[in-house]
Amino acid sequence: MDVRGHLDLLLLAVLADEGPVHGYAVITALRDRSQGMFDLPEGTVYPALHRMERAGLVTSRWEQAAPRRRRVYELTSDGRLARVAKQREWRSFVSGVHAIIGPVAAQGLA
């Protein structure tokens, strides 16, 4: 599944729901919560997390709780606001698409 244009929303949502977590936990949550649809490689998720950190939406810190050091990511207040805004944009987009093509269930494609 192509997540271009939607990856930030997916990452923001996982971080908002899971709390401070390391990158691999973000990848696992995306895969598990999407029932395998978003099984994204590290090379997709980590650069996005770093980009979002530079933008001030995410903060990170090194944690030594596990046998090895891990970088833990969490939302900033700007990240929480961005999640709400992106979620609103997504719902508006879905509503517009449904208005044009109809809901998937109505077409017998569910």
C-alpha positions as CSV (number, residue, x, y, z in Angstrom):
1,M,0.0,0.0,0.0
2,D,1.4,3.4,-1.0
3,V,1.3,5.7,2.0
4,R,2.8,8.8,0.3
5,G,1.1,11.9,1.6
6,H,-0.4,10.0,4.6
7,L,2.6,8.7,6.4
8,D,2.9,11.7,8.8
9,L,-0.8,11.2,9.9
10,L,-0.2,7.5,10.5
11,L,2.9,8.2,12.5
12,L,1.3,11.0,14.5
13,A,-1.7,8.8,15.3
14,V,0.5,5.9,16.5
15,L,2.6,8.2,18.7
16,A,-0.4,9.9,20.1
17,D,-2.0,6.5,21.1
18,E,1.1,4.5,22.1
19,G,2.9,7.2,24.0
20,P,6.7,7.4,24.0
21,V,8.0,4.5,22.0
22,H,11.0,3.4,20.1
23,G,11.0,3.3,16.3
24,Y,10.6,-0.4,15.9
25,A,7.5,-0.3,18.2
26,V,6.0,2.4,15.8
27,I,6.6,0.0,12.9
28,T,5.0,-2.9,14.7
29,A,2.0,-0.8,15.8
30,L,1.5,0.4,12.2
31,R,1.6,-3.2,10.9
32,D,-0.6,-4.6,13.7
33,R,-3.2,-1.9,13.8
34,S,-3.6,-2.0,10.0
35,Q,-3.8,-5.8,10.0
36,G,-0.7,-6.0,8.0
37,M,-1.6,-3.4,5.3
38,F,1.1,-1.0,6.5
39,D,4.1,-3.2,6.9
40,L,6.6,-0.4,6.4
41,P,10.4,-0.8,6.3
42,E,12.7,1.0,8.7
43,G,14.0,3.0,5.7
44,T,10.6,4.6,5.4
45,V,9.7,5.2,9.0
46,Y,12.9,6.4,10.5
47,P,13.6,9.2,8.0
48,A,10.0,10.4,8.4
49,L,10.4,10.4,12.2
50,H,13.7,12.4,11.9
51,R,12.0,14.8,9.4
52,M,9.1,15.3,11.8
53,E,11.5,15.8,14.7
54,R,13.3,18.6,12.7
55,A,9.9,20.1,12.1
56,G,9.1,20.2,15.8
57,L,6.3,17.7,15.7
58,V,8.2,14.9,17.5
59,T,10.9,14.8,20.1
60,S,13.3,12.0,20.8
61,R,15.7,10.8,23.5
62,W,18.0,7.9,24.1
63,E,16.7,5.4,26.6
64,Q,18.8,2.6,28.2
65,A,15.9,0.6,29.6
66,A,16.5,-2.4,27.2
67,P,19.6,-4.4,26.8
68,R,20.7,-1.9,24.3
69,R,20.2,1.8,23.9
70,R,17.1,2.8,22.0
71,R,15.8,6.1,20.7
72,V,12.3,6.9,22.0
73,Y,9.9,9.2,20.1
74,E,7.0,11.1,21.4
75,L,4.7,13.9,20.2
76,T,5.3,17.5,21.0
77,S,2.4,19.9,21.6
78,D,2.8,21.0,18.0
79,G,2.7,17.3,17.0
80,R,-0.6,16.9,18.8
81,L,-2.1,19.9,17.0
82,A,-0.7,18.6,13.7
83,R,-2.4,15.2,14.3
84,V,-5.8,16.9,14.8
85,A,-5.4,19.1,11.8
86,K,-4.2,16.2,9.5
87,Q,-7.0,14.0,10.8
88,R,-9.6,16.7,10.0
89,E,-8.1,17.0,6.5
90,W,-8.2,13.2,6.0
91,R,-11.8,12.9,7.1
92,S,-12.8,15.8,4.8
93,F,-10.9,14.1,1.9
94,V,-12.6,10.7,2.6
95,S,-16.0,12.5,2.7
96,G,-15.3,14.1,-0.7
97,V,-14.2,10.8,-2.2
98,H,-17.3,9.0,-0.9
99,A,-19.5,11.8,-2.3
100,I,-18.0,11.0,-5.8
101,I,-17.5,7.2,-5.8
102,G,-19.8,6.2,-2.9
103,P,-18.8,4.2,0.2
104,V,-17.0,0.9,-0.5
105,A,-19.6,-1.1,1.3
106,A,-22.4,0.3,-0.9
107,Q,-20.5,-1.1,-3.9
108,G,-20.2,-4.6,-2.5
109,L,-16.4,-4.2,-2.3
110,A,-16.1,-4.4,1.5
